[in-house]
Amino acid sequence: MRILVFGGTTEGRELAEWLAARGTCDVVACCATEYGARLVPVGPRVTALGQRMSEAQVEDLMRTQGFACVVDATHPYATSITQSVAQAAGATGTSRLRLVREGEPTGPWLGAPDAWEAARMVAGMPGRVLLTTGSKDLPVFAAGIPDFADRAYVRVLPVVSALELTRELGLATSHVIAMQGPFSEELNRALIRQLGTAVLVTKASGRAGGFEEKIRAAMACGNRVVVIHRPVREDDGLDFAQTKRVLTERFGV
């Protein structure tokens, strides 16, 4: 039996490892980047693919390799691949499970529906800003914050594409922190104090994404916090424990 897992997230990697340990199926784990694929615990029963895939490519993969089930464990903000997986699963008749994180948190921070609004809000705030939203939205912040190159400090994955983008946007290397998270509250506090920021921008990525540690650190350091809301509600998804139970009971892994 073969199981297809989409997601370079913590949950995706942990699910691939759990499936491999069961010894009842082979796993193909798909990540958006080669860097993400290198973090997957590959082995005799686990293969990792690291590339962005179109819907046609996802459908072709499902159609040609005959998976018993596909698990979408992608990031809550990765709406495009989630849609592609759902449509490809429907077209090929492949059973699909959606592994989701806990519900979006609420708290004493400023909320923004998207990166554009978050940039507009930050543009009206004084002081340096630490962007921890990843590299994908950096062009939006560069366009929306007039003094972006001077005010912005960004935390991105240590991959060539992200670093090249920061350079194209005019950021000095001293404004770029290339690290793999999630991070502890202590590390976040140290970084905020070292950079002297006044504003932190993050996504509501949940516990797996180190959201709580970032929020506590920012508020302890007196930073204002802007949180970009998740793009869609995922009330119909399964948490990690539920996903494992369904895979065990329905598919016999």
KOLDRENRO-324896 format. One record per residue (C-alpha): chain; z, x, y. Coordinates in pm, 1 decimal. Last residue first. Example, Ala and Ser with C-alpha at 12.3 -4.5 7.8 and 13.67 -1.06 7.14 Angstrom:
// KOLDRENRO-324896
+--------+----------+----------+----------+
| chaine |        Z |        X |        Y |
+--------+----------+----------+----------+
|      A |    714.0 |   1367.0 |   -106.0 |
|      A |    780.0 |   1230.0 |   -450.0 |
+--------+----------+----------+----------+
// end
This chain:
// KOLDRENRO-324896
+--------+----------+----------+----------+
| chaine |        Z |        X |        Y |
+--------+----------+----------+----------+
|      A |    804.8 |   -179.9 |    113.7 |
|      A |    782.3 |   -520.6 |    -51.0 |
|      A |    552.4 |   -683.8 |    201.7 |
|      A |    742.0 |  -1000.3 |    288.3 |
|      A |   1100.7 |   -901.2 |    210.9 |
|      A |   1096.6 |   -530.8 |    296.7 |
|      A |    854.1 |   -542.7 |    589.4 |
|      A |   1033.6 |   -850.5 |    722.4 |
|      A |   1373.7 |   -678.6 |    697.5 |
|      A |   1249.7 |   -362.3 |    864.0 |
|      A |   1107.7 |   -563.2 |   1154.1 |
|      A |   1430.6 |   -760.1 |   1189.5 |
|      A |   1634.3 |   -439.1 |   1213.8 |
|      A |   1402.2 |   -291.4 |   1477.1 |
|      A |   1382.9 |   -603.9 |   1692.9 |
|      A |   1118.4 |   -866.7 |   1636.1 |
|      A |    877.7 |  -1021.3 |   1885.8 |
|      A |    828.3 |  -1382.8 |   1997.7 |
|      A |   1035.1 |  -1351.9 |   2316.6 |
|      A |    810.6 |  -1080.1 |   2449.2 |
|      A |    780.3 |  -1170.7 |   2817.4 |
|      A |    502.7 |   -989.4 |   2998.8 |
|      A |    460.1 |   -722.6 |   3266.4 |
|      A |    807.0 |   -568.0 |   3240.0 |
|      A |    972.2 |   -544.0 |   3577.8 |
|      A |    951.0 |   -227.4 |   3787.4 |
|      A |   1303.3 |   -120.3 |   3882.1 |
|      A |   1381.8 |     21.4 |   4226.6 |
|      A |   1714.9 |    201.8 |   4258.9 |
|      A |   1891.8 |    317.5 |   4576.3 |
|      A |   2065.7 |    647.1 |   4520.3 |
|      A |   2439.6 |    695.0 |   4579.6 |
|      A |   2483.3 |    968.1 |   4318.2 |
|      A |   2681.8 |    741.0 |   4086.1 |
|      A |   2411.3 |    478.8 |   4136.7 |
|      A |   2137.7 |    714.0 |   4024.7 |
|      A |   2334.0 |    841.8 |   3725.4 |
|      A |   2426.5 |    495.9 |   3602.5 |
|      A |   2069.2 |    371.9 |   3636.8 |
|      A |   1914.8 |    672.4 |   3463.5 |
|      A |   2157.1 |    657.1 |   3171.4 |
|      A |   2098.2 |    283.4 |   3130.5 |
|      A |   1720.5 |    324.2 |   3115.1 |
|      A |   1712.8 |    602.8 |   2855.9 |
|      A |   1385.4 |    481.0 |   2706.8 |
|      A |   1537.5 |    365.6 |   2379.7 |
|      A |   1806.5 |    178.9 |   2573.4 |
|      A |   1556.2 |    -34.7 |   2764.4 |
|      A |   1232.2 |     54.3 |   2941.1 |
|      A |   1296.9 |   -147.1 |   3255.3 |
|      A |   1073.7 |     89.5 |   3451.6 |
|      A |   1203.8 |    346.4 |   3694.4 |
|      A |   1211.6 |    437.2 |   4062.1 |
|      A |   1499.3 |    641.8 |   4205.3 |
|      A |   1572.7 |    663.6 |   4577.2 |
|      A |   1785.8 |    900.8 |   4788.8 |
|      A |   1685.8 |   1229.8 |   4628.1 |
|      A |   1859.1 |   1561.6 |   4684.3 |
|      A |   1654.1 |   1744.1 |   4422.7 |
|      A |   1952.9 |   1921.7 |   4266.7 |
|      A |   2171.5 |   1612.9 |   4298.6 |
|      A |   1917.3 |   1390.4 |   4127.4 |
|      A |   1856.4 |   1647.7 |   3853.2 |
|      A |   2225.8 |   1700.0 |   3783.3 |
|      A |   2289.4 |   1326.5 |   3769.4 |
|      A |   1999.0 |   1274.3 |   3528.4 |
|      A |   2123.4 |   1554.0 |   3304.5 |
|      A |   2472.9 |   1404.8 |   3296.6 |
|      A |   2342.7 |   1054.0 |   3225.5 |
|      A |   2160.0 |   1190.1 |   2923.2 |
|      A |   1783.0 |   1205.0 |   2904.4 |
|      A |   1514.8 |   1025.5 |   2703.2 |
|      A |   1304.8 |   1224.9 |   2735.9 |
|      A |   1038.6 |   1494.5 |   2714.7 |
|      A |   1021.0 |   1711.4 |   3025.3 |
|      A |    776.3 |   1810.1 |   3298.1 |
|      A |    961.8 |   1796.6 |   3631.3 |
|      A |    711.6 |   1815.5 |   3919.0 |
|      A |    801.6 |   1854.0 |   4287.7 |
|      A |    837.6 |   2233.6 |   4269.8 |
|      A |    486.7 |   2242.5 |   4121.7 |
|      A |    356.5 |   2110.1 |   4453.5 |
|      A |    213.1 |   1759.5 |   4446.7 |
|      A |   -132.6 |   1711.1 |   4594.9 |
|      A |   -246.7 |   1416.7 |   4385.2 |
|      A |   -489.8 |   1638.0 |   4192.9 |
|      A |   -199.5 |   1867.7 |   4104.2 |
|      A |      5.8 |   1579.2 |   3968.9 |
|      A |   -294.9 |   1466.7 |   3766.2 |
|      A |   -341.0 |   1810.6 |   3611.6 |
|      A |     22.5 |   1809.8 |   3503.1 |
|      A |    -11.9 |   1471.4 |   3337.4 |
|      A |   -332.8 |   1565.6 |   3153.4 |
|      A |   -188.5 |   1898.8 |   3037.5 |
|      A |    117.8 |   1750.2 |   2869.9 |
|      A |    485.7 |   1807.9 |   2946.9 |
|      A |    566.0 |   1437.5 |   2993.9 |
|      A |    633.9 |   1332.6 |   3351.7 |
|      A |    918.7 |   1334.4 |   3601.1 |
|      A |    800.2 |   1309.0 |   3960.2 |
|      A |    941.1 |   1418.4 |   4293.5 |
|      A |    800.1 |   1234.4 |   4593.3 |
|      A |    884.3 |   1287.4 |   4959.5 |
|      A |    644.3 |   1558.3 |   5076.8 |
|      A |    341.0 |   1477.7 |   4860.5 |
|      A |    389.0 |   1101.3 |   4908.8 |
|      A |    409.2 |   1094.9 |   5287.7 |
|      A |    216.5 |    766.1 |   5324.8 |
|      A |    356.5 |    605.0 |   5007.1 |
|      A |    115.1 |    345.8 |   4867.0 |
|      A |   -181.4 |    562.5 |   4767.6 |
|      A |     27.2 |    833.9 |   4600.9 |
|      A |    244.3 |    565.9 |   4442.7 |
|      A |    -59.6 |    398.0 |   4288.1 |
|      A |   -205.0 |    733.0 |   4178.7 |
|      A |    128.2 |    805.6 |   4001.8 |
|      A |    113.7 |    490.8 |   3787.6 |
|      A |     -7.5 |    652.4 |   3464.6 |
|      A |    206.1 |    964.9 |   3501.9 |
|      A |    539.2 |    826.7 |   3388.3 |
|      A |    774.1 |    582.0 |   3561.4 |
|      A |   1047.5 |    832.3 |   3646.6 |
|      A |    965.0 |    869.0 |   4016.4 |
|      A |   1238.0 |   1045.9 |   4214.6 |
|      A |   1224.9 |    963.8 |   4584.6 |
|      A |   1325.1 |   1170.5 |   4887.1 |
|      A |   1469.0 |   1001.9 |   5189.8 |
|      A |   1419.2 |    685.2 |   5390.5 |
|      A |   1299.9 |    352.0 |   5250.7 |
|      A |    999.1 |    157.0 |   5376.2 |
|      A |    744.2 |    343.6 |   5165.1 |
|      A |    970.8 |    287.8 |   4864.1 |
|      A |    920.0 |    -88.3 |   4889.5 |
|      A |    541.7 |    -58.4 |   4915.4 |
|      A |    537.7 |    180.0 |   4619.4 |
|      A |    741.2 |    -66.3 |   4409.8 |
|      A |    501.1 |   -342.7 |   4510.1 |
|      A |    204.3 |   -141.2 |   4388.4 |
|      A |    388.7 |    -32.4 |   4072.2 |
|      A |    440.7 |   -390.0 |   3954.3 |
|      A |    668.1 |   -694.1 |   3976.8 |
|      A |    935.5 |   -503.9 |   4172.2 |
|      A |   1311.1 |   -540.0 |   4134.5 |
|      A |   1578.7 |   -389.5 |   4357.6 |
|      A |   1898.7 |   -293.4 |   4177.0 |
|      A |   2236.8 |   -449.9 |   4112.0 |
|      A |   2168.3 |   -557.0 |   3753.7 |
|      A |   1950.2 |   -741.6 |   3507.8 |
|      A |   1820.9 |   -607.3 |   3179.9 |
|      A |   1487.7 |   -693.1 |   3016.0 |
|      A |   1543.4 |   -819.3 |   2663.7 |
|      A |   1598.2 |   -573.8 |   2378.8 |
|      A |   1300.2 |   -374.0 |   2260.1 |
|      A |   1006.2 |   -516.6 |   2074.0 |
|      A |    844.2 |   -465.9 |   1734.6 |
|      A |    539.2 |   -691.8 |   1705.4 |
|      A |    431.7 |   -762.1 |   1347.6 |
|      A |     70.5 |   -817.2 |   1243.2 |
|      A |    -88.7 |   -928.7 |    916.4 |
|      A |   -451.0 |   -817.9 |    900.4 |
|      A |   -716.3 |  -1090.0 |    893.5 |
|      A |   -977.6 |   -854.6 |   1037.5 |
|      A |  -1053.6 |  -1043.7 |   1357.8 |
|      A |   -692.4 |  -1151.8 |   1405.6 |
|      A |   -561.6 |   -799.1 |   1357.4 |
|      A |   -822.2 |   -668.5 |   1602.0 |
|      A |   -717.5 |   -925.0 |   1861.7 |
|      A |   -348.2 |   -846.0 |   1828.0 |
|      A |   -403.6 |   -469.6 |   1825.4 |
|      A |   -625.5 |   -486.8 |   2134.6 |
|      A |   -374.8 |   -702.8 |   2322.8 |
|      A |    -91.2 |   -462.3 |   2245.7 |
|      A |   -319.2 |   -173.1 |   2341.5 |
|      A |   -375.1 |   -320.2 |   2687.2 |
|      A |    -16.8 |   -430.5 |   2747.6 |
|      A |    140.0 |    -86.1 |   2720.9 |
|      A |    434.4 |   -177.0 |   2947.6 |
|      A |    673.9 |   -271.4 |   2664.0 |
|      A |    584.0 |     57.9 |   2488.4 |
|      A |    404.4 |     29.1 |   2155.3 |
|      A |    566.2 |    -74.8 |   1828.6 |
|      A |    274.8 |   -288.0 |   1709.5 |
|      A |    316.7 |   -301.0 |   1332.4 |
|      A |      1.8 |   -348.2 |   1125.4 |
|      A |     23.3 |   -488.2 |    774.5 |
|      A |   -136.6 |   -460.7 |    431.0 |
|      A |   -383.6 |   -208.8 |    569.6 |
|      A |   -736.9 |   -193.3 |    434.1 |
|      A |   -880.1 |    133.3 |    564.6 |
|      A |  -1223.4 |     22.0 |    684.8 |
|      A |  -1137.9 |   -304.0 |    860.3 |
|      A |   -815.8 |   -188.1 |   1022.9 |
|      A |   -969.1 |    130.1 |   1159.5 |
|      A |  -1281.6 |    -54.2 |   1273.0 |
|      A |  -1069.0 |   -311.1 |   1456.5 |
|      A |   -874.6 |    -38.9 |   1636.9 |
|      A |  -1199.8 |    136.3 |   1729.3 |
|      A |  -1351.3 |   -185.6 |   1862.3 |
|      A |  -1034.4 |   -257.4 |   2062.0 |
|      A |  -1063.7 |     85.0 |   2220.2 |
|      A |   -843.4 |    370.1 |   2103.7 |
|      A |   -651.2 |    631.7 |   2297.0 |
|      A |   -596.5 |    937.4 |   2081.7 |
|      A |   -332.4 |   1101.6 |   1863.6 |
|      A |   -353.1 |   1000.6 |   1498.0 |
|      A |    -54.3 |   1067.9 |   1271.9 |
|      A |    -56.5 |   1059.5 |    890.6 |
|      A |    261.3 |    980.6 |    694.1 |
|      A |    298.5 |    973.2 |    315.1 |
|      A |    282.2 |   1343.4 |    232.2 |
|      A |    442.4 |   1430.8 |    565.5 |
|      A |    428.6 |   1356.1 |    936.8 |
|      A |    745.2 |   1299.1 |   1139.9 |
|      A |    568.1 |   1177.7 |   1456.3 |
|      A |    633.9 |   1401.2 |   1759.0 |
|      A |    297.1 |   1575.3 |   1727.3 |
|      A |    124.9 |   1235.9 |   1752.5 |
|      A |    278.5 |   1176.6 |   2093.6 |
|      A |    142.7 |   1507.5 |   2221.1 |
|      A |   -199.8 |   1426.6 |   2080.2 |
|      A |   -196.4 |   1116.5 |   2297.8 |
|      A |   -212.0 |    736.9 |   2265.7 |
|      A |    -28.8 |    732.2 |   1933.9 |
|      A |   -135.9 |    584.5 |   1599.8 |
|      A |     85.9 |    619.6 |   1291.7 |
|      A |    -85.7 |    580.7 |    953.7 |
|      A |    171.5 |    515.5 |    683.7 |
|      A |    145.7 |    527.5 |    305.0 |
|      A |    365.9 |    292.3 |    108.3 |
|      A |    652.5 |    262.4 |   -139.0 |
|      A |    842.0 |    588.3 |    -85.5 |
|      A |   1112.8 |    420.6 |    123.6 |
|      A |   1158.8 |    746.5 |    314.8 |
|      A |    804.0 |    720.0 |    451.0 |
|      A |    873.0 |    372.7 |    585.9 |
|      A |   1189.3 |    490.9 |    761.3 |
|      A |   1010.3 |    788.1 |    918.3 |
|      A |    725.8 |    568.5 |   1041.4 |
|      A |    980.1 |    322.0 |   1182.8 |
|      A |   1169.5 |    599.7 |   1361.3 |
|      A |    848.9 |    726.9 |   1520.5 |
|      A |    746.7 |    380.2 |   1636.2 |
|      A |   1094.7 |    297.8 |   1764.3 |
|      A |   1110.9 |    616.7 |   1971.2 |
|      A |    774.5 |    529.4 |   2120.0 |
|      A |    441.5 |    686.4 |   2026.4 |
|      A |    334.5 |    342.0 |   1912.1 |
|      A |     96.7 |    175.1 |   1671.4 |
|      A |    196.8 |    162.0 |   1304.0 |
|      A |    -47.8 |     90.1 |   1020.5 |
|      A |     98.4 |     27.2 |    674.0 |
|      A |    -85.0 |    116.4 |    351.5 |
|      A |      0.0 |      0.0 |      0.0 |
+--------+----------+----------+----------+
// end
